[in-house]
Amino acid sequence: MKEEWLIFEWPGYHLYQAIAPMKAWQYDFAKLGCALSKVVVTYSKGTTCFCVIRKEYEENGKKFFEKVRKNPEIMFKILDEAGRAADKIFTLGKKWKNVRFSKLSNQELLKFHKELFGWDEILWRRGQIQNLLEFNNNYLTSYVRNLIVEKFCQKREIEYFNALSQPGYRTMTERQDEDFAELIQKARKLKKKEILNNFIEKHRQKYEWMIYGWTGPALDDNYFLNNLKLALKSGKILPELKKKEVERNTLLKKQKNILRRLDKKEKKLVLLLRALLEGKAKRVEAHSLTYFIADKINSEIAKRTYLSLNQLRVVPPFEIKKVFKKEMADQLNKEREFVVYWFEKGKGVAKLIGEKGRNKFQYVLDRVPKVKKTDELKGELAYPGHLKGKVRIVLSQDDFKKFKKGEILVTRVTDPSYVPIMKIAKAIITDIGGITCHAAIVARELKKPCIIGTKIATKVLHDGDLVEVDANKEIVKIFK
């Protein structure tokens, strides 16, 4: 009988960004006693796929959860290491703010590149460990929800879970909102346009990379100026921010009250789930800053080597020196079309390009279950709510322009670049992710009904389909 495989597909996510997490899946899981016999990573024209054997991945997740359940400090230590790497990247962002990369020598440019991607690798590799618990798997989430039912009652499950999973960490978008509120108040008092423009420029310099994601673009002065004009015109922003702050503090207060009613071990695991959410939010921000800086460095390298930025996005960070030493355009073009990194335990990694890679990858495709027609999807609660609406399928940034306010966003997976359309979406549905994924974190901030990890939403639904999203029951009913 053929083994069943899982494919996690990331549009807009490039090969050079996938090298570090690939190492975690191949080698770091094994160090924790959770070795995967095969890990396959493919890349084609800006889309990366991670592929694993389903049973193996889920069983290793269970095994790791049992270790963490007995000793939560295992995961807390890993999260702390990832957090320190994120802090190093934030420090580099401030330190390199005014660096003119065009003025550096090749060696100096490579030195900056090496330091940035050194911290990025640590961030990725330590950050990927939690995927054993909360990515397709949802072992820690299930534990916390079952605990709520056992200690309290079924009726309290959604309410208490929502409170217990409220992060204390203020995300970049939340901090931007707070600073933007001050900008609104200053704009009401200022009469000179030049002074206001200075304030906007400083605000942009601080937050231009916050939704950069994997490839940008960065936010410009006009983005913040237009937002400011709309805020001044509507007069709703400040009251909404104050209301949001009150709701946040109410949830955190409720969280403390619930935690007091748990024993020491139970409390530790609940706090670990919260720490996973906070750690993921911080890492997403650090990745955005990494690739904002990386594109500046790589753009300069591209000019000097007569390559495009997209060609460089195929080059693993540890091989960047090669582009200065030999002509690589043809090779990179072939890898951009299609390349497979095939890992097998005991055999290492094989790299296959073009037709050879496609033929090899067919082994995986033959073992992915076919999607069956259905009128109901099941997923995992990210944020509660119940509503009806029409869906819009968004598979990449190219689809952003067709998304309309009030539609239900259906996508494989989100990243910071999706935030503008998430803000105007009625609800959010994803194929991939657990409670710690980007979509779940942002949905909680925005208070948008959200169901994650449906696995097949983008394959079953079509633009314009009428659906009922019942996030409380974790189902999507399809009416067509």
DAPEVEN-V469119 format. One line per field, one symbol per residue. ss: DSSP state (H for helix, E for strand, - for the rest). psi: psi as a letter, one per 20 degrees, with the letter a starting at -180 (. if undefined). burial: b if it has 16 or more other ideal C-beta (glycine too) atoms within 10 Angstrom, else e. A space follows every 10 residues. Layout:
# DAPEVEN-V469119
ss = ???
psi = ???
burial = ???
This chain:
# DAPEVEN-V469119
ss = ----EEEEEE E---HHHHHH HHHHHHHHHH H------EEE EEEE--EEEE EEEHHHHHHH HHHHHHHHHH --HHHHHHHH HHHHHHHHHH HHHHH----- HHH--HHHHH HHHHHHHHHH HHHHHHHHHH HHHH----HH HHHHHHHHHH H--HHHHHHH HHHH------ -HHHHHHHHH HHHHHHHHH- --HHHHHHHH HHHHHHH--- ---------- HHHHHHHHHH HHHH--HHHH HHHHHHHHHH HHHHHHHHH- ---HHHHHHH HHHHHHHHHH HHHHHHHHHH HHHHHHHHHH HHHHH---HH HH----HHH- -HHHH---HH HHHHHHH-EE EEEE---EEE EEEHHHHHHH HHHHH----- -----EEE-E EEE--EEEEE EEEE--HHHH HH-----EEE E----HHHHH HHHH--EEEE -------HHH HHHHHH--EE EE----HHHH -----EEEEE ----EEEE--
psi = ppqpqppopn qiprghiigg hghghhghgh hjklpphppp pqpoljpqpp prpgggghhh ggghhhghhh nhhghhgghg ghhhgghhgh ghgghjhjpn hiiqrggggh ggggggighh gggghhhihi hhhlogqlgg ggggghgggg herhhigggh ghghjoqhpo rghghggghh hhgghghhhq hphggghggg gggghhjhjh khchjarrqr hhghgghggg ghghjhgghg hggggghghg ghghgghghh jqrggggghg hgghhggggg ggggghgggg hgghhgghhg ggghjkrrhh ghiioqhijh hhiihrpjgg ghhghhgpqp oopppiibpp ppqchggggg hhgghijpqq pqqqjpqqbq pgprrorqrq qppoirhhih hipqpirppp rgqrrhiigh hhhjqhrppq gqqaijrggg ghhggilppp prkihjgihh qqpippqoon hhikqoppi.
burial = eeeebbbbbb bbbbbbbbbb bbbbbbebbe ebebebebbb bbbbebbbbb bbbbebbbeb beebbeebbe ebebbbebbe ebbebbebbe ebbeeeeeee beeeeeeebb ebbeebbebb bbbbbbbbbb bbbbbbbbbb bebbbebbee eeeeeebbeb bbbbbbbebe bbbbebbeeb bebbeebeee eeeeebeebb eebbeebbbb bbbbbbebbe eebbbebbee beeeeebeee beeeeeebee beebbeebee ebeeebbebb bbbbbbbbbb bbbbbbbbbb bbbbbbbbeb bbeebebeeb bbbbbebeeb eebeeeebee ebeebbbbbb bbbeeeeeee ebeeeebbee beebeebeee eeeeeebebb bbbbbeeebe bbbbeebeee eebeeebbbb bbbbbbbbbe bbeebbbbbb bbbbbbbbbb bbbbbbebbb bbbbbebbeb beeebebebb beebebebee
